[in-house]
Amino acid sequence: MSDCNYLKTVNDQYGHEYGDILLRVVANTLKEIFPEDCPVIRMGGDEFLILANETSEEKAAILIQKVQEKLREKSKEKIPLSLAMGSHTINDGPFSIDEAISEADRKMYENKKATRK
């Protein structure tokens, strides 16, 4: 699960057209980093859900780090690119997609709070 850190600031300071650019760059970056069989879904506003089959916690952490690095490379002075991200891995057995998303969302907000300090 991911949430854009600066969308509101960009919209307020530069206008919604710059916010739209930010969202497109973030979405394209997520699609670049995650394998083709991992859908990137815009959940609304500035949140994206990525479903990554057969991805361990370690691999998820590496992918998240790659996303952050690529966004830093693509950042411009007017449009800072940064995501709060959280993941949840299910190893086996039955699971609830709602619970999995909720856990990834919780970790994303922990990450968002940690980056604001």
C-alpha positions, 0 to 999 in steps of 0.5 A, a space after each residue: 500500500 502506498 500514499 503520496 507524501 506531498 500531493 496536497 502541498 503540490 496541489 496547494 502551491 502549484 495547482 492541480 495540474 502539477 498534482 496530476 503530474 505527480 500522480 502520473 509519475 508515481 504510477 509509472 514508477 510503480 509500474 516500472 519497478 514492480 513485475 508486470 504480473 503485479 497490478 498497480 491499482 489507484 485506490 483513490 486520491 493519492 493511494 495505490 495498492 500493489 498486489 505482488 504474488 509470490 513476494 517474500 517480506 524481504 523481496 517486498 522491502 527491496 522493491 519498496 527501497 527501489 521505488 523510493 530510490 527511483 522517486 528521489 532520482 525523478 524528483 524536481 524542485 517543484 514536485 518532490 516525489 516520495 511515498 509512504 509505503 507498507 506491505 503485508 505478506 501472507 505465506 500460506 493458508 486462507 486469508 482475508 484480502 480486507 485484513 491483508 490490505 488493512 495491515 499493509 495500510 497500517 504499516 504505511 501510516 507508521 511509515 508516513 509518521 516516521 518520515 514526518 519526524 
